[in-house]
Amino acid sequence: RARQSVSAFGPQFQQGYNDTNSDIITTYRLSPYLTHRFGTAATAQLRYTRDSVKSSRNFLSNSTSDAATLNLASGPAFTSFGWDLAVYHQQLDDVLAGKSEVDNAKGTLRYRLKQSLSLYTNAGYDRYTYQGLGGTTGGKSFAGGFTWTPSLRTSIDASVGRRYFGKTYSLAATVRSRKTVFNASYRDE
């Protein structure tokens, strides 16, 4: 629970000043999860998340959300080939925007060419249901890419794909030293 600025375009909240651009925002998040290892073959994680955002003013939107995530991934028994499956469902109830739902499912296959280079491909499906014009948006998705780790301190990941709304691209690079970490990333979705 904290007082926060309501609009980025109004005067910003400062402690000790009474202004019209701030409100008391109360948030909470509860996210228990279960994990299980299937020997060296796979790992699984099931997570439930409940969160809420409330303001003391009526013109700001109060919302609550319930979400469930299931992740399955190959374990250390898979050395050259790997896989994972992720499923996500969220129900959001927003006082101003109404109810909406999000469903995502994605499976990934990975092949290690050599110790420092892996190729991967994934396919999935997204569905977004909300109140308003159109009502439901969704469709298939797929992508392919590579992960290159020339050293323990350097990695590059790049992919290109397509989702229901068009082409997608991503690039992420990380370089670590003794006292610094440099990250650069680009996503076009």
ChimeraX commands (.cxc) that place a marker at each C-alpha (Angstrom):
marker #1 position 0.00,0.00,0.00 radius 0.5
marker #1 position 1.55,3.27,-1.09 radius 0.5
marker #1 position 0.70,6.71,-2.44 radius 0.5
marker #1 position 1.63,6.95,-6.11 radius 0.5
marker #1 position 1.27,9.40,-8.98 radius 0.5
marker #1 position -1.83,8.69,-11.05 radius 0.5
marker #1 position -0.75,10.27,-14.35 radius 0.5
marker #1 position 2.69,10.65,-15.88 radius 0.5
marker #1 position 1.57,13.99,-17.34 radius 0.5
marker #1 position 0.56,15.64,-14.07 radius 0.5
marker #1 position 2.67,16.86,-11.15 radius 0.5
marker #1 position 4.57,13.95,-9.64 radius 0.5
marker #1 position 3.86,12.93,-6.06 radius 0.5
marker #1 position 6.24,14.18,-3.39 radius 0.5
marker #1 position 6.03,13.21,0.27 radius 0.5
marker #1 position 4.49,15.94,2.42 radius 0.5
marker #1 position 2.61,17.70,-0.40 radius 0.5
marker #1 position -1.12,17.30,-1.02 radius 0.5
marker #1 position -1.77,17.16,-4.73 radius 0.5
marker #1 position -4.54,16.02,-7.07 radius 0.5
marker #1 position -2.33,13.67,-9.12 radius 0.5
marker #1 position -1.78,11.01,-6.48 radius 0.5
marker #1 position -3.77,8.19,-4.98 radius 0.5
marker #1 position -3.29,5.40,-2.47 radius 0.5
marker #1 position -2.76,2.17,-4.42 radius 0.5
marker #1 position -3.09,-1.19,-2.66 radius 0.5
marker #1 position -1.67,-4.28,-4.34 radius 0.5
marker #1 position -1.13,-7.87,-3.35 radius 0.5
marker #1 position 0.10,-11.01,-5.08 radius 0.5
marker #1 position -0.09,-14.61,-3.93 radius 0.5
marker #1 position 1.74,-17.20,-6.04 radius 0.5
marker #1 position 2.16,-20.72,-4.63 radius 0.5
marker #1 position 3.67,-23.43,-6.82 radius 0.5
marker #1 position 4.49,-27.13,-6.93 radius 0.5
marker #1 position 7.55,-28.65,-8.61 radius 0.5
marker #1 position 8.30,-32.26,-9.42 radius 0.5
marker #1 position 11.27,-34.07,-10.97 radius 0.5
marker #1 position 10.64,-37.17,-13.05 radius 0.5
marker #1 position 14.09,-38.62,-12.36 radius 0.5
marker #1 position 16.53,-37.28,-14.95 radius 0.5
marker #1 position 13.88,-37.33,-17.72 radius 0.5
marker #1 position 11.88,-34.17,-16.97 radius 0.5
marker #1 position 10.84,-31.48,-14.52 radius 0.5
marker #1 position 7.40,-29.94,-13.99 radius 0.5
marker #1 position 6.13,-26.81,-12.30 radius 0.5
marker #1 position 2.50,-25.89,-11.65 radius 0.5
marker #1 position 1.86,-22.33,-10.39 radius 0.5
marker #1 position -1.26,-20.44,-9.36 radius 0.5
marker #1 position -1.18,-16.64,-9.09 radius 0.5
marker #1 position -3.80,-14.34,-7.57 radius 0.5
marker #1 position -3.23,-10.62,-7.64 radius 0.5
marker #1 position -5.20,-7.47,-7.03 radius 0.5
marker #1 position -4.78,-3.74,-7.64 radius 0.5
marker #1 position -7.12,-1.28,-5.90 radius 0.5
marker #1 position -7.21,2.48,-5.65 radius 0.5
marker #1 position -9.08,4.71,-3.24 radius 0.5
marker #1 position -10.57,6.73,-6.12 radius 0.5
marker #1 position -13.46,5.51,-8.24 radius 0.5
marker #1 position -12.11,6.77,-11.58 radius 0.5
marker #1 position -9.09,4.46,-11.45 radius 0.5
marker #1 position -9.67,0.88,-12.46 radius 0.5
marker #1 position -9.57,-1.79,-9.77 radius 0.5
marker #1 position -8.72,-5.29,-10.96 radius 0.5
marker #1 position -8.23,-8.85,-9.78 radius 0.5
marker #1 position -6.55,-11.65,-11.68 radius 0.5
marker #1 position -6.32,-15.43,-11.39 radius 0.5
marker #1 position -3.70,-17.26,-13.45 radius 0.5
marker #1 position -2.40,-20.81,-13.77 radius 0.5
marker #1 position 0.87,-21.88,-15.42 radius 0.5
marker #1 position 2.13,-25.37,-16.22 radius 0.5
marker #1 position 5.73,-25.87,-17.40 radius 0.5
marker #1 position 7.22,-29.22,-18.41 radius 0.5
marker #1 position 10.86,-29.45,-19.52 radius 0.5
marker #1 position 13.34,-32.13,-20.43 radius 0.5
marker #1 position 15.88,-33.06,-17.80 radius 0.5
marker #1 position 19.60,-33.86,-17.87 radius 0.5
marker #1 position 18.93,-37.27,-19.51 radius 0.5
marker #1 position 18.44,-35.34,-22.78 radius 0.5
marker #1 position 21.90,-34.17,-23.87 radius 0.5
marker #1 position 21.62,-33.45,-27.61 radius 0.5
marker #1 position 17.87,-32.96,-27.87 radius 0.5
marker #1 position 15.73,-31.01,-25.41 radius 0.5
marker #1 position 12.11,-29.98,-25.18 radius 0.5
marker #1 position 9.71,-27.94,-23.13 radius 0.5
marker #1 position 6.01,-27.24,-22.99 radius 0.5
marker #1 position 4.39,-24.18,-21.40 radius 0.5
marker #1 position 0.65,-23.61,-20.88 radius 0.5
marker #1 position -0.81,-20.41,-19.38 radius 0.5
marker #1 position -4.37,-19.32,-18.54 radius 0.5
marker #1 position -5.40,-16.00,-16.97 radius 0.5
marker #1 position -8.79,-14.53,-16.04 radius 0.5
marker #1 position -8.77,-10.78,-15.39 radius 0.5
marker #1 position -11.69,-8.85,-13.94 radius 0.5
marker #1 position -11.25,-5.10,-14.38 radius 0.5
marker #1 position -13.93,-2.73,-13.04 radius 0.5
marker #1 position -13.69,-0.36,-16.03 radius 0.5
marker #1 position -12.54,-2.66,-18.88 radius 0.5
marker #1 position -14.63,-5.70,-17.93 radius 0.5
marker #1 position -13.60,-9.34,-17.95 radius 0.5
marker #1 position -10.91,-10.80,-20.19 radius 0.5
marker #1 position -9.09,-14.11,-20.62 radius 0.5
marker #1 position -5.66,-15.06,-21.94 radius 0.5
marker #1 position -4.70,-18.57,-23.09 radius 0.5
marker #1 position -1.21,-19.42,-24.38 radius 0.5
marker #1 position 0.39,-22.77,-25.19 radius 0.5
marker #1 position 3.88,-23.26,-26.64 radius 0.5
marker #1 position 6.16,-26.21,-27.25 radius 0.5
marker #1 position 9.87,-25.94,-28.00 radius 0.5
marker #1 position 12.37,-28.43,-29.43 radius 0.5
marker #1 position 16.10,-27.76,-29.08 radius 0.5
marker #1 position 19.06,-29.48,-30.73 radius 0.5
marker #1 position 22.63,-28.94,-29.50 radius 0.5
marker #1 position 24.99,-28.89,-32.50 radius 0.5
marker #1 position 28.02,-28.51,-30.27 radius 0.5
marker #1 position 28.71,-27.40,-26.71 radius 0.5
marker #1 position 28.39,-23.69,-27.52 radius 0.5
marker #1 position 25.68,-23.69,-30.23 radius 0.5
marker #1 position 22.04,-24.83,-30.10 radius 0.5
marker #1 position 19.24,-24.52,-32.62 radius 0.5
marker #1 position 15.59,-24.40,-31.58 radius 0.5
marker #1 position 12.09,-24.20,-32.99 radius 0.5
marker #1 position 8.78,-23.63,-31.29 radius 0.5
marker #1 position 5.09,-23.68,-32.14 radius 0.5
marker #1 position 2.07,-22.59,-30.19 radius 0.5
marker #1 position -1.31,-20.98,-30.02 radius 0.5
marker #1 position -2.51,-17.71,-28.40 radius 0.5
marker #1 position -6.08,-16.65,-27.61 radius 0.5
marker #1 position -7.17,-13.35,-26.08 radius 0.5
marker #1 position -10.84,-12.85,-25.19 radius 0.5
marker #1 position -12.03,-9.45,-24.02 radius 0.5
marker #1 position -15.08,-7.18,-24.04 radius 0.5
marker #1 position -15.19,-4.76,-26.92 radius 0.5
marker #1 position -15.16,-4.76,-30.69 radius 0.5
marker #1 position -13.89,-8.03,-32.09 radius 0.5
marker #1 position -14.18,-9.91,-28.80 radius 0.5
marker #1 position -11.60,-12.65,-29.43 radius 0.5
marker #1 position -8.19,-12.50,-31.04 radius 0.5
marker #1 position -5.85,-15.41,-31.51 radius 0.5
marker #1 position -4.02,-17.77,-33.74 radius 0.5
marker #1 position -1.04,-20.01,-34.32 radius 0.5
marker #1 position 2.58,-19.06,-33.73 radius 0.5
marker #1 position 5.95,-20.51,-34.70 radius 0.5
marker #1 position 9.59,-19.43,-34.55 radius 0.5
marker #1 position 13.12,-20.68,-35.07 radius 0.5
marker #1 position 16.41,-19.48,-33.73 radius 0.5
marker #1 position 19.75,-20.21,-32.14 radius 0.5
marker #1 position 21.61,-19.77,-28.86 radius 0.5
marker #1 position 25.37,-19.27,-29.02 radius 0.5
marker #1 position 27.47,-19.28,-25.83 radius 0.5
marker #1 position 31.11,-18.88,-26.88 radius 0.5
marker #1 position 32.15,-18.64,-23.21 radius 0.5
marker #1 position 30.62,-18.96,-19.73 radius 0.5
marker #1 position 30.32,-15.17,-19.61 radius 0.5
marker #1 position 28.90,-14.46,-23.09 radius 0.5
marker #1 position 25.65,-15.55,-24.75 radius 0.5
marker #1 position 23.63,-14.51,-27.79 radius 0.5
marker #1 position 20.10,-15.66,-28.57 radius 0.5
marker #1 position 18.28,-14.74,-31.81 radius 0.5
marker #1 position 15.00,-15.86,-33.34 radius 0.5
marker #1 position 12.58,-15.04,-36.14 radius 0.5
marker #1 position 8.98,-16.20,-36.32 radius 0.5
marker #1 position 5.37,-15.46,-36.97 radius 0.5
marker #1 position 2.38,-14.97,-34.69 radius 0.5
marker #1 position -1.26,-14.35,-35.58 radius 0.5
marker #1 position -0.61,-10.60,-35.96 radius 0.5
marker #1 position 2.56,-10.76,-38.10 radius 0.5
marker #1 position 6.30,-11.39,-38.11 radius 0.5
marker #1 position 8.34,-11.48,-34.89 radius 0.5
marker #1 position 12.05,-10.97,-34.25 radius 0.5
marker #1 position 14.18,-11.13,-31.12 radius 0.5
marker #1 position 17.83,-10.70,-30.22 radius 0.5
marker #1 position 19.35,-10.89,-26.74 radius 0.5
marker #1 position 23.03,-10.63,-25.81 radius 0.5
marker #1 position 24.70,-10.85,-22.39 radius 0.5
marker #1 position 28.33,-10.22,-21.49 radius 0.5
marker #1 position 29.53,-10.68,-17.90 radius 0.5
marker #1 position 32.76,-9.60,-16.27 radius 0.5
marker #1 position 33.94,-9.71,-12.67 radius 0.5
marker #1 position 32.09,-6.55,-11.65 radius 0.5
marker #1 position 29.61,-5.84,-14.46 radius 0.5
marker #1 position 26.87,-7.40,-16.54 radius 0.5
marker #1 position 25.89,-5.93,-19.91 radius 0.5
marker #1 position 22.55,-6.87,-21.45 radius 0.5
marker #1 position 21.22,-5.79,-24.84 radius 0.5
marker #1 position 17.92,-6.97,-26.22 radius 0.5
marker #1 position 15.50,-6.27,-29.04 radius 0.5
marker #1 position 12.01,-7.68,-29.51 radius 0.5
marker #1 position 9.59,-6.92,-32.31 radius 0.5
marker #1 position 6.20,-8.47,-31.58 radius 0.5
marker link #1:1,2 radius 0.2
marker link #1:2,3 radius 0.2
marker link #1:3,4 radius 0.2
marker link #1:4,5 radius 0.2
marker link #1:5,6 radius 0.2
marker link #1:6,7 radius 0.2
marker link #1:7,8 radius 0.2
marker link #1:8,9 radius 0.2
marker link #1:9,10 radius 0.2
marker link #1:10,11 radius 0.2
marker link #1:11,12 radius 0.2
marker link #1:12,13 radius 0.2
marker link #1:13,14 radius 0.2
marker link #1:14,15 radius 0.2
marker link #1:15,16 radius 0.2
marker link #1:16,17 radius 0.2
marker link #1:17,18 radius 0.2
marker link #1:18,19 radius 0.2
marker link #1:19,20 radius 0.2
marker link #1:20,21 radius 0.2
marker link #1:21,22 radius 0.2
marker link #1:22,23 radius 0.2
marker link #1:23,24 radius 0.2
marker link #1:24,25 radius 0.2
marker link #1:25,26 radius 0.2
marker link #1:26,27 radius 0.2
marker link #1:27,28 radius 0.2
marker link #1:28,29 radius 0.2
marker link #1:29,30 radius 0.2
marker link #1:30,31 radius 0.2
marker link #1:31,32 radius 0.2
marker link #1:32,33 radius 0.2
marker link #1:33,34 radius 0.2
marker link #1:34,35 radius 0.2
marker link #1:35,36 radius 0.2
marker link #1:36,37 radius 0.2
marker link #1:37,38 radius 0.2
marker link #1:38,39 radius 0.2
marker link #1:39,40 radius 0.2
marker link #1:40,41 radius 0.2
marker link #1:41,42 radius 0.2
marker link #1:42,43 radius 0.2
marker link #1:43,44 radius 0.2
marker link #1:44,45 radius 0.2
marker link #1:45,46 radius 0.2
marker link #1:46,47 radius 0.2
marker link #1:47,48 radius 0.2
marker link #1:48,49 radius 0.2
marker link #1:49,50 radius 0.2
marker link #1:50,51 radius 0.2
marker link #1:51,52 radius 0.2
marker link #1:52,53 radius 0.2
marker link #1:53,54 radius 0.2
marker link #1:54,55 radius 0.2
marker link #1:55,56 radius 0.2
marker link #1:56,57 radius 0.2
marker link #1:57,58 radius 0.2
marker link #1:58,59 radius 0.2
marker link #1:59,60 radius 0.2
marker link #1:60,61 radius 0.2
marker link #1:61,62 radius 0.2
marker link #1:62,63 radius 0.2
marker link #1:63,64 radius 0.2
marker link #1:64,65 radius 0.2
marker link #1:65,66 radius 0.2
marker link #1:66,67 radius 0.2
marker link #1:67,68 radius 0.2
marker link #1:68,69 radius 0.2
marker link #1:69,70 radius 0.2
marker link #1:70,71 radius 0.2
marker link #1:71,72 radius 0.2
marker link #1:72,73 radius 0.2
marker link #1:73,74 radius 0.2
marker link #1:74,75 radius 0.2
marker link #1:75,76 radius 0.2
marker link #1:76,77 radius 0.2
marker link #1:77,78 radius 0.2
marker link #1:78,79 radius 0.2
marker link #1:79,80 radius 0.2
marker link #1:80,81 radius 0.2
marker link #1:81,82 radius 0.2
marker link #1:82,83 radius 0.2
marker link #1:83,84 radius 0.2
marker link #1:84,85 radius 0.2
marker link #1:85,86 radius 0.2
marker link #1:86,87 radius 0.2
marker link #1:87,88 radius 0.2
marker link #1:88,89 radius 0.2
marker link #1:89,90 radius 0.2
marker link #1:90,91 radius 0.2
marker link #1:91,92 radius 0.2
marker link #1:92,93 radius 0.2
marker link #1:93,94 radius 0.2
marker link #1:94,95 radius 0.2
marker link #1:95,96 radius 0.2
marker link #1:96,97 radius 0.2
marker link #1:97,98 radius 0.2
marker link #1:98,99 radius 0.2
marker link #1:99,100 radius 0.2
marker link #1:100,101 radius 0.2
marker link #1:101,102 radius 0.2
marker link #1:102,103 radius 0.2
marker link #1:103,104 radius 0.2
marker link #1:104,105 radius 0.2
marker link #1:105,106 radius 0.2
marker link #1:106,107 radius 0.2
marker link #1:107,108 radius 0.2
marker link #1:108,109 radius 0.2
marker link #1:109,110 radius 0.2
marker link #1:110,111 radius 0.2
marker link #1:111,112 radius 0.2
marker link #1:112,113 radius 0.2
marker link #1:113,114 radius 0.2
marker link #1:114,115 radius 0.2
marker link #1:115,116 radius 0.2
marker link #1:116,117 radius 0.2
marker link #1:117,118 radius 0.2
marker link #1:118,119 radius 0.2
marker link #1:119,120 radius 0.2
marker link #1:120,121 radius 0.2
marker link #1:121,122 radius 0.2
marker link #1:122,123 radius 0.2
marker link #1:123,124 radius 0.2
marker link #1:124,125 radius 0.2
marker link #1:125,126 radius 0.2
marker link #1:126,127 radius 0.2
marker link #1:127,128 radius 0.2
marker link #1:128,129 radius 0.2
marker link #1:129,130 radius 0.2
marker link #1:130,131 radius 0.2
marker link #1:131,132 radius 0.2
marker link #1:132,133 radius 0.2
marker link #1:133,134 radius 0.2
marker link #1:134,135 radius 0.2
marker link #1:135,136 radius 0.2
marker link #1:136,137 radius 0.2
marker link #1:137,138 radius 0.2
marker link #1:138,139 radius 0.2
marker link #1:139,140 radius 0.2
marker link #1:140,141 radius 0.2
marker link #1:141,142 radius 0.2
marker link #1:142,143 radius 0.2
marker link #1:143,144 radius 0.2
marker link #1:144,145 radius 0.2
marker link #1:145,146 radius 0.2
marker link #1:146,147 radius 0.2
marker link #1:147,148 radius 0.2
marker link #1:148,149 radius 0.2
marker link #1:149,150 radius 0.2
marker link #1:150,151 radius 0.2
marker link #1:151,152 radius 0.2
marker link #1:152,153 radius 0.2
marker link #1:153,154 radius 0.2
marker link #1:154,155 radius 0.2
marker link #1:155,156 radius 0.2
marker link #1:156,157 radius 0.2
marker link #1:157,158 radius 0.2
marker link #1:158,159 radius 0.2
marker link #1:159,160 radius 0.2
marker link #1:160,161 radius 0.2
marker link #1:161,162 radius 0.2
marker link #1:162,163 radius 0.2
marker link #1:163,164 radius 0.2
marker link #1:164,165 radius 0.2
marker link #1:165,166 radius 0.2
marker link #1:166,167 radius 0.2
marker link #1:167,168 radius 0.2
marker link #1:168,169 radius 0.2
marker link #1:169,170 radius 0.2
marker link #1:170,171 radius 0.2
marker link #1:171,172 radius 0.2
marker link #1:172,173 radius 0.2
marker link #1:173,174 radius 0.2
marker link #1:174,175 radius 0.2
marker link #1:175,176 radius 0.2
marker link #1:176,177 radius 0.2
marker link #1:177,178 radius 0.2
marker link #1:178,179 radius 0.2
marker link #1:179,180 radius 0.2
marker link #1:180,181 radius 0.2
marker link #1:181,182 radius 0.2
marker link #1:182,183 radius 0.2
marker link #1:183,184 radius 0.2
marker link #1:184,185 radius 0.2
marker link #1:185,186 radius 0.2
marker link #1:186,187 radius 0.2
marker link #1:187,188 radius 0.2
marker link #1:188,189 radius 0.2
view
